[in-house]
């Protein structure tokens, strides 16, 4: 592929609900642009985007893929993203590198949750956008219904500039609203002029009026001409639309069929015509040397900098760091500096990727997207620059994974292989995390949902030939006491020669501090227990609180007072006093009304208004206490509640099914509280059966 200048580049992310047709649209684009001579199908596992074995097996995208397409002397870097919410990290990576978005909507399924989420992402990243309605060759698809639903949600900025011509429920052509002219399809990706059918004219008039009104609002002169009944030229309409699209004041709506490659050429032309090149977008970082703002703004004349927005780790083709060049011109023989890791990197070769197929290029201009192989000290979110002007860009704000499962390795001896494979997978997937919970002797895998974790396990088996089991995790309960106790404990053992003798009298009481396992005090009078045995007594306590007598959970909030005892001049030893203390602790703890404490999380659930009743009812079922509701923009409520950590497990799936995928949540650990008696009994019985 030839080298393109900044003004010839368009970076476009495809967004939309799962199954709306993003990947098949990419296939149609590749075919129409001449980059491929046949269109792959998702059902045949033959698409360029879905190259991963898991994607081919399941029939949907799991990771973002980069597909460069050459069209009308421009290079369009298409970022094809997954539509399922479990892979939102991949979408966020792609959006951070894009300069505009095409929101793909199925003409059959209409506006869905994924459409709304795509729109919200575009708002968050201030991306110009277009809507492309697919499946117009399906008999029950309705372009008009999609347009009406979009207009009801987003207002007058929705501007359809194509209208389908359908005969016998089949897409046979379209009307270009800007040119006011009809076109009939003659073959895959081909068309010819035709008359506008009479049955299309009433709707065409409505579409044209709303488009002209939007164009008129771009300037006072246009407004005056519009009111005087003057026509705008095609060039004037397009120039006005380009301005409005880039400002986000107009969202053009196009349509077509992916399988027939109809409407795709128009979409590619609109991308080149209406979407901004990178140099029309702002981009700034911090110069680490001077602490001044470095305004890169995709200027190829400035010092070279690039942001690593994604990492791909493949067991067969190796590691590739996907970069967006923010300033300067990147060349293969450059020596780059990573200010985040204070390491120098030598790219050696630069590539453009088409799916998982790298093509070498000599240089990448500011604004272009490419890949660099085998960067050893660089991760997703890092910035590459030069040592003379070390720059750092703000890291992308990724969604936090809250769904977790415990994993165990299926085959003994595979532990190291699994941890190495997971390290590679977490380098590739920013929303996948491995947490070692040493307290409960378990390793936790965190992801964006149950499907995310299940696919991770499946990838481990397919890619790295190691298997794991996903299981319900143990919750980190605590043990404490509610009352006081007084214990007299003597440890005496005669074994021929020196015996063992340790005698302690101790009081146990709640300390009131649940953050500290124990507080030790001694008030021994008259040397009943010599001072040199005090550390042994404390050591006995220290070991006892690790695994409490009630259910084997760590102990908190206990105050232990050594007030008396006795010793033997020959038989007493540190070991004897440590053992006596351990026995005293166990007895004293069980006599002081022991209770289990469960971890409580503060949870915030964001849902549309109409779901608040269902969500609050479900939180109550999970023993949650709703503390309040705060309305936020977009007709949503944030429900704040306290909920036991046992109630958080599996919440992601329930919330999604209750709210049709519109609800989101986040939580943080808040404190420990006494568990209800039925929960305590169940937990103590479960732990006893494990022993």
C-alpha positions as CSV (number, residue, x, y, z in Angstrom):
1,X,0.0,0.0,0.0
2,X,1.3,3.4,-0.9
3,X,2.1,6.1,1.7
4,X,-0.7,8.6,2.2
5,X,-0.5,12.2,3.5
6,X,-2.5,13.4,6.5
7,X,-5.2,15.2,4.4
8,X,-5.8,12.0,2.4
9,X,-6.5,9.8,5.5
10,X,-9.9,9.0,7.1
11,X,-10.0,7.1,10.4
12,X,-13.5,5.6,10.8
13,X,-14.8,3.3,13.5
14,X,-17.8,1.0,12.7
15,X,-20.2,0.9,15.7
16,X,-23.5,-0.7,16.3
17,X,-25.5,-3.5,18.0
18,X,-24.2,-7.1,17.7
19,X,-25.4,-8.7,14.5
20,X,-26.2,-5.4,12.8
21,X,-23.8,-6.2,9.9
22,X,-20.5,-4.3,10.6
23,X,-18.2,-7.2,9.6
24,X,-20.2,-8.0,6.4
25,X,-20.1,-4.3,5.5
26,X,-16.3,-4.3,5.7
27,X,-16.4,-7.3,3.3
28,X,-18.6,-5.4,0.9
29,X,-16.2,-2.4,1.2
30,X,-13.2,-4.5,0.4
31,X,-14.9,-6.0,-2.6
32,X,-16.3,-2.7,-4.0
33,X,-12.9,-1.0,-3.6
34,X,-11.1,-3.8,-5.5
35,X,-9.1,-4.9,-2.4
36,X,-10.6,-8.4,-2.6
37,X,-12.1,-10.3,-5.5
38,X,-14.8,-12.2,-3.5
39,X,-16.9,-11.3,-0.5
40,X,-16.3,-13.4,2.6
41,X,-19.2,-14.4,4.8
42,X,-19.5,-14.5,8.6
43,X,-21.5,-17.7,8.3
44,X,-18.6,-19.3,6.3
45,X,-15.9,-18.0,8.7
46,X,-14.2,-16.4,5.7
47,X,-14.2,-12.7,6.6
48,X,-11.0,-10.6,6.8
49,X,-12.1,-8.9,10.1
50,X,-13.0,-12.1,12.0
51,X,-9.7,-13.9,11.7
52,X,-9.6,-15.3,15.2
53,X,-10.7,-19.0,15.7
54,X,-13.1,-18.0,18.4
55,X,-14.8,-15.4,16.2
56,X,-15.1,-17.9,13.4
57,X,-16.5,-20.5,15.7
58,X,-19.1,-18.2,17.3
59,X,-20.0,-16.1,14.3
60,X,-19.4,-12.7,15.9
61,X,-16.5,-10.2,16.4
62,X,-14.6,-10.4,19.7
63,X,-11.8,-8.0,19.0
64,X,-11.4,-4.8,16.9
65,X,-9.7,-5.3,13.5
66,X,-8.1,-2.7,11.3
67,X,-8.9,-2.7,7.6
68,X,-7.4,-0.1,5.3
69,X,-9.4,0.7,2.1
70,X,-8.3,2.9,-0.8
71,X,-11.0,4.9,-2.3
72,X,-11.1,8.1,-4.4
73,X,-7.4,8.9,-3.8
74,X,-7.9,8.5,0.0
75,X,-7.0,5.9,2.5
76,X,-9.9,4.9,4.8
77,X,-8.7,3.1,8.0
78,X,-11.8,1.1,9.0
79,X,-11.9,-0.1,12.6
80,X,-14.4,-2.9,12.8
81,X,-15.5,-3.3,16.4
82,X,-17.5,-6.0,18.3
83,X,-21.1,-5.3,19.0
84,X,-21.5,-7.3,22.2
85,X,-21.2,-5.4,25.5
86,X,-18.7,-7.9,27.0
87,X,-16.1,-6.6,24.5
88,X,-16.6,-2.8,25.2
89,X,-12.8,-2.4,25.9
90,X,-12.1,-3.2,22.2
91,X,-14.7,-0.6,21.2
92,X,-13.1,2.0,23.5
93,X,-9.7,1.3,22.0
94,X,-11.0,1.8,18.5
95,X,-13.0,4.9,19.3
96,X,-9.9,6.5,20.9
97,X,-8.1,6.2,17.5
98,X,-11.0,7.2,15.2
99,X,-11.8,10.6,13.9
100,X,-15.4,9.7,12.9
101,X,-17.9,6.9,13.2
102,X,-20.4,5.0,11.0
103,X,-23.2,3.7,13.2
104,X,-24.5,0.5,11.6
105,X,-28.2,-0.2,12.1
106,X,-30.1,-3.3,10.8
107,X,-33.1,-2.3,8.6
108,X,-34.8,-5.4,9.9
109,X,-34.0,-5.1,13.7
110,X,-34.1,-1.3,13.7
111,X,-32.7,0.9,16.5
112,X,-31.4,-1.2,19.3
113,X,-29.5,-0.8,22.6
114,X,-26.2,-1.1,20.8
115,X,-27.3,1.9,18.6
116,X,-27.9,4.0,21.6
117,X,-24.6,3.0,23.2
118,X,-22.8,3.8,20.0
119,X,-24.3,7.3,19.9
120,X,-23.3,7.9,23.5
121,X,-19.7,6.9,22.7
122,X,-19.7,9.3,19.8
123,X,-20.9,12.0,22.1
124,X,-18.3,11.2,24.7
125,X,-15.4,11.3,22.2
126,X,-17.0,14.2,20.1
127,X,-17.0,12.1,16.9
128,X,-18.7,13.2,13.7
129,X,-21.0,10.4,12.7
130,X,-23.2,8.8,10.0
131,X,-25.8,6.1,10.2
132,X,-25.8,3.3,7.7
133,X,-28.9,1.1,7.5
134,X,-28.1,-2.5,6.3
135,X,-30.2,-5.5,5.2
136,X,-32.3,-3.3,2.9
137,X,-32.5,-6.4,0.6
138,X,-34.6,-8.2,3.3
139,X,-38.3,-8.1,2.6
140,X,-39.3,-6.9,6.1
141,X,-36.6,-4.2,6.4
142,X,-37.9,-0.6,6.8
143,X,-35.7,2.3,6.1
144,X,-38.5,4.8,7.0
145,X,-39.1,3.2,10.4
146,X,-35.4,3.4,11.3
147,X,-35.3,7.1,10.2
148,X,-38.5,7.8,12.3
149,X,-37.0,6.1,15.4
150,X,-33.7,8.0,15.0
151,X,-35.5,11.3,14.6
152,X,-37.7,10.6,17.6
153,X,-34.5,10.0,19.7
154,X,-32.0,12.6,18.3
155,X,-34.1,15.2,16.6
156,X,-33.7,17.2,13.4
157,X,-30.0,16.5,13.0
158,X,-31.0,13.1,11.4
159,X,-30.7,13.7,7.7
160,X,-31.4,10.8,5.3
161,X,-29.7,11.7,1.9
162,X,-30.7,8.4,0.2
163,X,-34.1,6.8,-0.2
164,X,-34.5,3.2,-1.2
165,X,-36.5,2.1,-4.3
166,X,-38.1,-1.2,-3.6
167,X,-40.1,-3.4,-5.9
168,X,-41.8,-6.6,-4.7
169,X,-40.2,-6.1,-1.3
170,X,-36.7,-6.1,-2.9
171,X,-34.2,-3.3,-3.0
172,X,-33.7,-2.5,-6.7
173,X,-32.3,1.0,-6.5
174,X,-32.2,4.3,-4.6
175,X,-32.9,8.0,-4.9
176,X,-30.0,10.4,-4.2
177,X,-31.8,13.1,-2.2
178,X,-29.0,15.7,-2.8
179,X,-29.1,15.2,-6.6
180,X,-32.8,14.6,-6.7
181,X,-32.1,11.7,-9.1
182,X,-32.9,7.9,-9.2
183,X,-30.4,5.1,-9.7
184,X,-31.2,1.4,-10.4
185,X,-28.8,-1.4,-9.5
186,X,-27.5,-3.4,-12.5
187,X,-25.2,-5.8,-10.7
188,X,-23.1,-6.2,-7.6
189,X,-21.9,-2.7,-6.7
190,X,-23.0,-1.3,-10.1
191,X,-25.9,1.1,-11.0
192,X,-27.4,3.2,-13.8
193,X,-29.7,6.3,-13.9
194,X,-33.4,5.8,-13.7
195,X,-36.7,7.7,-13.3
196,X,-37.9,8.3,-9.8
197,X,-41.0,6.1,-9.3
198,X,-44.2,8.0,-8.4
199,X,-44.8,6.1,-5.2
200,X,-41.4,7.4,-3.9
201,X,-42.1,11.1,-4.5
202,X,-44.2,12.0,-1.4
203,X,-41.6,10.7,1.0
204,X,-38.7,12.1,-1.1
205,X,-40.3,15.6,-0.8
206,X,-40.3,15.2,3.0
207,X,-36.6,14.1,3.1
208,X,-35.5,16.8,0.7
209,X,-37.3,19.5,2.6
210,X,-35.7,18.5,5.9
211,X,-32.2,18.2,4.2
212,X,-32.6,21.7,2.6
213,X,-33.7,23.2,5.9
214,X,-30.6,21.7,7.6
215,X,-28.4,23.2,4.8
216,X,-30.1,26.6,5.1
217,X,-29.2,26.8,8.8
218,X,-25.4,26.8,8.0
219,X,-25.4,30.5,7.0
220,X,-27.6,33.6,6.9
221,X,-27.2,33.9,3.2
222,X,-28.4,30.3,2.7
223,X,-31.3,30.9,5.0
224,X,-32.4,34.0,3.0
225,X,-32.1,32.1,-0.3
226,X,-34.1,29.2,1.2
227,X,-36.9,31.5,2.3
228,X,-36.9,33.1,-1.2
229,X,-37.5,29.6,-2.7
230,X,-34.1,29.4,-4.4
231,X,-32.5,26.0,-5.1
232,X,-29.0,25.2,-3.7
233,X,-26.5,23.6,-6.1
234,X,-25.2,20.1,-5.4
235,X,-21.7,21.5,-4.5
236,X,-23.3,24.0,-2.1
237,X,-25.3,21.3,-0.4
238,X,-22.3,19.0,-0.1
239,X,-20.0,21.8,1.2
240,X,-22.7,22.8,3.8
241,X,-23.2,19.1,4.8
242,X,-19.4,18.6,5.3
243,X,-19.3,21.6,7.7
244,X,-22.4,20.4,9.6
245,X,-21.3,16.8,9.7
246,X,-17.9,17.8,11.1
247,X,-19.6,20.0,13.7
248,X,-22.0,17.2,14.6
249,X,-25.0,19.2,13.6
250,X,-26.1,16.9,10.8
251,X,-26.0,13.1,10.9
252,X,-26.5,11.7,7.3
253,X,-28.4,8.5,7.0
254,X,-27.5,6.1,4.1
255,X,-28.6,2.6,3.3
256,X,-27.8,-0.5,1.3
257,X,-27.3,-4.2,1.3
258,X,-24.0,-5.8,2.4
259,X,-24.6,-9.1,0.7
260,X,-25.3,-7.5,-2.7
261,X,-22.7,-4.7,-2.1
262,X,-25.4,-2.2,-2.8
263,X,-25.1,1.3,-1.4
264,X,-21.5,0.6,-0.3
265,X,-19.8,2.7,-3.0
266,X,-22.0,5.7,-1.9
267,X,-21.0,5.2,1.7
268,X,-17.3,5.1,0.9
269,X,-17.6,8.3,-1.2
270,X,-19.6,10.0,1.7
271,X,-16.8,9.0,4.2
272,X,-14.2,10.7,2.0
273,X,-16.5,13.6,1.2
274,X,-18.0,14.4,4.6
275,X,-15.7,13.1,7.3
276,X,-12.7,15.0,8.5
277,X,-9.1,14.1,7.8
278,X,-7.0,13.9,11.1
279,X,-5.5,17.4,10.7
280,X,-9.0,18.8,11.3
281,X,-9.0,17.3,14.8
282,X,-7.3,18.4,17.9
283,X,-4.7,16.4,19.8
284,X,-2.4,17.5,22.7
285,X,-0.1,15.8,25.1
286,X,2.5,16.9,27.7
287,X,6.2,17.4,26.9
288,X,7.8,15.5,29.8
289,X,11.0,17.6,29.6
290,X,9.5,21.1,29.7
291,X,6.1,20.2,31.3
292,X,4.5,22.3,28.6
293,X,1.5,21.3,26.5
294,X,2.6,19.7,23.2
295,X,-0.1,20.5,20.6
296,X,0.4,17.7,18.1
297,X,-2.8,18.3,16.1
298,X,-1.7,15.6,13.6
299,X,0.8,18.0,12.1
300,X,3.4,16.0,10.1
301,X,6.0,18.9,10.4
302,X,6.2,18.6,14.2
303,X,8.3,16.2,16.3
304,X,7.3,12.5,15.8
305,X,4.9,11.1,18.4
306,X,2.5,8.1,18.3
307,X,-0.1,6.7,20.7
308,X,-0.4,2.9,21.2
309,X,-4.1,2.3,21.3
310,X,-4.2,-1.5,20.9
311,X,-2.0,-4.5,21.3
312,X,-2.4,-7.8,19.4
313,X,-0.7,-10.9,20.7
314,X,-0.9,-13.9,18.4
315,X,0.9,-17.2,19.1
316,X,1.7,-17.6,15.4
317,X,2.5,-14.1,14.1
318,X,3.7,-12.5,17.4
319,X,3.0,-9.2,19.1
320,X,1.9,-6.1,17.2
321,X,1.4,-2.6,18.8
322,X,-1.2,-0.6,16.9
323,X,-0.3,3.1,16.8
324,X,-1.9,6.3,15.7
325,X,0.7,8.8,14.6
326,X,-0.1,12.0,16.4
327,X,2.6,14.2,14.8
328,X,5.6,13.9,12.5
329,X,6.3,11.1,10.1
330,X,7.2,7.7,11.5
331,X,9.9,5.7,9.6
332,X,11.1,2.2,10.1
333,X,14.7,3.2,11.1
334,X,13.6,5.6,13.8
335,X,14.8,5.2,17.4
336,X,11.7,5.9,19.5
337,X,11.5,6.6,23.2
338,X,8.7,5.4,25.5
339,X,8.5,8.0,28.4
340,X,6.0,5.7,30.3
341,X,8.6,2.9,30.7
342,X,11.7,5.1,30.2
343,X,12.9,2.7,27.4
344,X,14.1,3.1,23.8
345,X,12.4,1.1,21.1
346,X,13.6,0.4,17.5
347,X,10.7,-0.3,15.3
348,X,12.7,-1.8,12.4
349,X,9.6,-2.2,10.2
350,X,6.3,-0.4,10.0
351,X,3.1,-2.2,8.8
352,X,-0.5,-1.5,7.9
353,X,-2.7,-4.4,9.0
354,X,-5.6,-5.8,7.1
355,X,-7.2,-8.1,9.7
356,X,-4.2,-10.2,10.8
357,X,-2.2,-9.7,7.6
358,X,0.6,-7.2,7.9
359,X,1.9,-5.2,4.9
360,X,5.1,-3.4,5.2
361,X,5.2,0.4,4.5
362,X,8.2,2.7,4.4
363,X,6.6,5.5,6.6
364,X,3.4,6.6,8.3
365,X,2.3,10.2,8.2
366,X,0.7,12.0,11.1
367,X,-2.9,10.9,11.5
368,X,-2.3,7.4,10.0
369,X,-2.8,4.2,11.8
370,X,-0.3,1.3,11.5
371,X,1.4,-1.4,13.5
372,X,4.9,-2.0,14.9
373,X,6.0,-5.6,15.7
374,X,7.8,-6.8,18.8
375,X,8.0,-3.7,20.9
376,X,9.3,-5.3,24.2
377,X,8.8,-2.4,26.6
378,X,5.5,-0.9,25.2
379,X,2.0,-1.6,26.3
380,X,-1.5,-0.3,25.3
381,X,-1.8,3.3,26.4
382,X,1.9,4.2,26.1
383,X,3.2,7.0,24.0
384,X,6.2,6.7,21.6
385,X,8.2,9.9,20.9
386,X,11.8,11.0,20.6
387,X,14.2,11.4,23.5
388,X,14.8,15.0,22.4
389,X,11.1,15.8,22.9
390,X,9.6,13.1,25.2
391,X,5.8,13.4,25.0
392,X,3.0,11.6,26.8
393,X,-0.7,11.6,25.8
394,X,-3.5,11.0,28.2
395,X,-4.4,7.3,28.5
396,X,-7.8,6.2,27.2
397,X,-10.5,5.8,29.9
398,X,-11.5,2.1,29.7
399,X,-14.5,0.5,31.3
400,X,-13.7,-1.3,34.6
401,X,-14.3,-5.1,34.7
402,X,-16.6,-6.0,37.7
403,X,-17.6,-9.6,36.8
404,X,-15.3,-12.2,38.3
405,X,-14.9,-15.9,38.6
406,X,-12.4,-18.1,40.4
407,X,-10.3,-20.2,38.0
408,X,-8.4,-23.5,38.7
409,X,-6.0,-25.2,36.3
410,X,-7.3,-28.5,34.9
411,X,-4.0,-30.3,34.6
412,X,-1.5,-30.2,37.4
413,X,1.8,-28.8,36.2
414,X,0.1,-26.3,33.8
415,X,0.1,-23.4,36.3
416,X,3.0,-21.6,34.8
417,X,1.8,-22.1,31.2
418,X,-1.7,-20.7,32.3
419,X,-0.2,-17.6,34.0
420,X,2.1,-16.9,31.0
421,X,-0.8,-17.2,28.6
422,X,-3.0,-15.0,30.7
423,X,-0.3,-12.4,30.9
424,X,-0.3,-12.3,27.1
425,X,-4.1,-12.1,27.0
426,X,-4.2,-9.3,29.5
427,X,-1.6,-7.4,27.5
428,X,-4.0,-7.7,24.5
429,X,-7.3,-7.1,26.4
430,X,-7.4,-4.1,28.7
431,X,-10.6,-5.2,30.4
432,X,-9.3,-8.6,31.4
433,X,-7.6,-8.8,34.8
434,X,-6.1,-11.5,36.9
435,X,-6.1,-11.0,40.7
436,X,-4.4,-13.2,43.2
437,X,-6.7,-13.5,46.3
438,X,-4.1,-15.1,48.7
439,X,-6.5,-14.8,51.7
440,X,-9.0,-17.2,50.2
441,X,-6.2,-19.1,48.3
442,X,-7.9,-18.5,44.9
443,X,-7.0,-16.7,41.7
444,X,-9.8,-14.5,40.2
445,X,-10.4,-13.7,36.6
446,X,-12.1,-10.3,36.1
447,X,-13.9,-9.4,32.8
448,X,-16.8,-7.4,31.4
449,X,-19.4,-10.2,31.7
450,X,-19.8,-14.0,31.9
451,X,-19.4,-14.4,28.1
452,X,-16.1,-12.5,28.2
453,X,-14.7,-14.9,30.9
454,X,-16.1,-18.0,29.1
455,X,-14.4,-16.9,25.8
456,X,-11.1,-16.3,27.7
457,X,-11.2,-19.9,28.9
458,X,-12.0,-21.1,25.4
459,X,-9.1,-19.0,23.9
460,X,-6.7,-20.5,26.4
461,X,-7.6,-23.9,25.3
462,X,-7.5,-23.1,21.5
463,X,-4.5,-20.8,21.3
464,X,-2.3,-21.9,24.2
465,X,-3.4,-25.5,24.7
466,X,-4.1,-25.1,28.4
467,X,-7.4,-25.6,30.1
468,X,-9.0,-23.9,33.1
469,X,-12.2,-24.4,35.1
470,X,-14.3,-21.4,36.0
471,X,-15.9,-21.7,39.4
472,X,-18.0,-19.6,41.9
473,X,-15.5,-17.6,43.9
474,X,-15.2,-17.7,47.7
475,X,-16.2,-14.5,49.4
476,X,-13.8,-13.0,52.0
477,X,-15.8,-13.3,55.2
478,X,-14.2,-12.2,58.5
479,X,-14.6,-13.5,62.1
480,X,-14.9,-11.4,65.2
481,X,-16.4,-11.4,68.7
482,X,-19.3,-9.5,70.3
483,X,-18.7,-10.2,74.0
484,X,-15.9,-10.6,76.5
485,X,-14.4,-13.9,77.8
486,X,-11.8,-14.9,80.4
487,X,-9.7,-18.0,79.8
488,X,-7.2,-19.9,81.9
489,X,-5.2,-22.2,79.7
490,X,-2.3,-24.5,80.7
491,X,-0.2,-26.4,78.2
492,X,1.7,-29.2,79.8
493,X,3.5,-32.0,78.1
494,X,5.9,-34.5,79.7
495,X,8.0,-36.4,77.2
496,X,11.0,-37.7,79.2
497,X,13.8,-35.2,79.8
498,X,12.6,-31.7,79.4
499,X,8.8,-31.3,79.2
500,X,6.7,-28.4,77.9
501,X,5.0,-26.0,80.2
502,X,3.2,-22.8,79.4
503,X,0.3,-21.2,81.4
504,X,-1.6,-18.1,80.4
505,X,-4.6,-16.3,81.8
506,X,-6.1,-14.1,79.1
507,X,-9.1,-11.9,78.6
508,X,-10.6,-11.4,75.1
509,X,-12.9,-8.5,74.2
510,X,-14.0,-6.6,71.0
511,X,-11.4,-4.0,70.1
512,X,-13.8,-1.9,68.0
513,X,-11.3,-1.7,65.2
514,X,-12.3,-4.0,62.3
515,X,-9.4,-3.0,60.2
516,X,-6.9,-4.6,62.6
517,X,-6.8,-8.3,63.3
518,X,-5.9,-8.0,67.0
519,X,-4.5,-5.7,69.7
520,X,-2.3,-7.3,72.3
521,X,-1.8,-6.0,75.8
522,X,-0.1,-7.4,78.9
523,X,-0.6,-6.4,82.5
524,X,1.2,-9.2,84.2
525,X,2.1,-8.4,87.8
526,X,5.1,-9.9,89.7
527,X,6.7,-11.8,86.9
528,X,4.0,-14.6,86.8
529,X,4.9,-14.8,83.1
530,X,8.5,-13.6,82.4
531,X,8.8,-10.8,79.9
532,X,10.9,-12.9,77.5
533,X,7.8,-15.0,76.8
534,X,5.6,-12.0,75.8
535,X,6.7,-12.2,72.1
536,X,5.9,-15.9,72.1
537,X,2.4,-15.1,73.4
538,X,1.9,-12.5,70.6
539,X,3.3,-14.9,68.0
540,X,0.6,-17.4,69.2
541,X,-2.1,-14.7,68.6
542,X,-0.6,-13.7,65.3
543,X,-0.9,-17.3,64.0
544,X,-4.3,-17.9,65.4
545,X,-6.0,-14.9,63.8
546,X,-5.0,-16.0,60.3
547,X,-7.7,-18.8,60.4
548,X,-10.4,-18.2,62.9
549,X,-12.0,-21.0,65.0
550,X,-15.6,-20.4,63.7
551,X,-15.2,-21.1,59.9
552,X,-11.5,-20.7,59.2
553,X,-11.8,-17.0,58.0
554,X,-9.3,-14.3,59.1
555,X,-10.1,-12.7,62.5
556,X,-10.5,-9.0,63.1
557,X,-11.4,-6.6,65.9
558,X,-10.1,-8.7,68.9
559,X,-8.3,-7.3,71.9
560,X,-6.3,-9.9,73.9
561,X,-5.0,-9.1,77.4
562,X,-2.5,-11.3,79.1
563,X,-3.0,-10.6,82.8
564,X,-1.6,-13.7,84.6
565,X,-0.1,-17.2,84.2
566,X,2.8,-19.2,85.5
567,X,6.0,-20.8,84.2
568,X,8.4,-23.6,85.0
569,X,12.0,-22.7,85.3
570,X,13.1,-25.8,83.3
571,X,10.1,-26.9,81.1
572,X,8.8,-23.5,80.0
573,X,9.7,-22.5,76.4
574,X,8.6,-20.1,73.8
575,X,6.9,-22.9,71.9
576,X,5.0,-23.9,75.0
577,X,3.7,-20.4,75.6
578,X,2.8,-20.0,71.9
579,X,0.8,-23.2,72.0
580,X,-0.9,-22.3,75.3
581,X,-1.9,-18.9,73.7
582,X,-3.3,-20.6,70.6
583,X,-5.4,-22.9,72.7
584,X,-6.5,-20.0,74.9
585,X,-7.4,-17.9,71.8
586,X,-9.6,-20.7,70.4
587,X,-11.5,-21.3,73.6
588,X,-11.8,-17.6,74.5
589,X,-13.0,-16.7,71.0
590,X,-15.7,-19.3,70.9
591,X,-16.9,-18.2,74.4
592,X,-17.2,-14.5,73.4
593,X,-20.2,-14.7,71.0
594,X,-18.3,-15.2,67.8
595,X,-19.9,-13.9,64.6
596,X,-19.1,-13.9,60.9
597,X,-18.7,-10.5,59.2
598,X,-19.5,-10.2,55.5
599,X,-18.0,-7.7,53.1
600,X,-20.4,-5.0,52.0
601,X,-20.0,-3.1,48.7
602,X,-21.3,0.4,47.7
603,X,-23.0,-0.1,44.4
604,X,-24.2,2.5,41.8
605,X,-26.6,1.2,39.2
606,X,-27.3,3.5,36.2
607,X,-30.6,2.7,34.4
608,X,-33.2,4.4,32.3
609,X,-36.2,5.6,34.4
610,X,-38.6,2.9,33.4
611,X,-36.4,0.1,34.9
612,X,-35.9,1.6,38.4
613,X,-38.7,-0.4,40.1
614,X,-37.4,-3.7,38.7
615,X,-33.8,-3.0,39.6
616,X,-34.6,-1.9,43.2
617,X,-36.7,-5.0,43.7
618,X,-33.9,-7.2,42.5
619,X,-31.4,-5.3,44.8
620,X,-33.7,-6.0,47.8
621,X,-33.8,-9.7,46.8
622,X,-30.0,-9.7,47.0
623,X,-30.2,-8.2,50.6
624,X,-29.2,-4.8,49.2
625,X,-30.3,-1.6,51.0
626,X,-31.2,1.2,48.6
627,X,-29.9,4.5,49.9
628,X,-31.2,6.8,47.2
629,X,-31.7,7.8,43.6
630,X,-30.2,10.6,41.6
631,X,-31.6,11.6,38.2
632,X,-29.0,12.3,35.5
633,X,-29.1,13.4,31.8
634,X,-30.7,11.2,29.2
635,X,-33.7,10.1,31.3
636,X,-31.6,7.9,33.6
637,X,-31.3,7.3,37.3
638,X,-28.3,6.4,39.4
639,X,-29.5,4.0,42.2
640,X,-27.1,4.0,45.1
641,X,-27.2,1.0,47.5
642,X,-25.2,-1.1,49.9
643,X,-25.1,-4.8,48.9
644,X,-23.3,-7.8,50.3
645,X,-20.5,-9.0,48.1
646,X,-22.3,-12.4,47.8
647,X,-25.1,-10.4,46.0
648,X,-22.7,-8.9,43.5
649,X,-21.8,-12.3,42.0
650,X,-23.8,-12.9,38.7
651,X,-25.3,-9.4,38.9
652,X,-24.0,-8.4,35.4
653,X,-26.1,-11.0,33.6
654,X,-29.3,-10.2,35.7
655,X,-29.0,-6.5,35.2
656,X,-28.5,-6.8,31.4
657,X,-31.5,-9.1,31.0
658,X,-33.7,-6.8,33.2
659,X,-32.8,-3.7,31.3
660,X,-32.3,-5.0,27.8
661,X,-28.6,-4.3,28.1
662,X,-29.2,-0.6,29.0
663,X,-28.2,-0.8,32.7
664,X,-24.6,-0.4,33.9
665,X,-23.1,-0.7,37.4
666,X,-20.0,-0.1,39.4
667,X,-19.1,-0.9,43.0
668,X,-16.4,-0.5,45.6
669,X,-15.7,-2.4,48.8
670,X,-17.2,-0.3,51.7
671,X,-16.9,-2.2,55.0
672,X,-17.7,-5.4,57.0
673,X,-21.0,-6.0,58.7
674,X,-22.4,-8.8,60.8
675,X,-23.9,-11.5,58.5
676,X,-27.5,-12.6,59.2
677,X,-27.7,-15.9,61.2
678,X,-28.9,-18.0,58.2
679,X,-25.9,-16.8,56.1
680,X,-23.6,-17.6,59.0
681,X,-24.9,-21.1,59.5
682,X,-24.8,-21.8,55.8
683,X,-21.2,-20.6,55.6
684,X,-20.0,-22.4,58.7
685,X,-21.6,-25.7,57.4
686,X,-20.0,-25.2,54.0
687,X,-16.5,-24.6,55.5
688,X,-16.9,-27.6,57.8
689,X,-17.7,-29.9,54.8
690,X,-14.5,-28.6,53.1
691,X,-12.3,-29.6,56.0
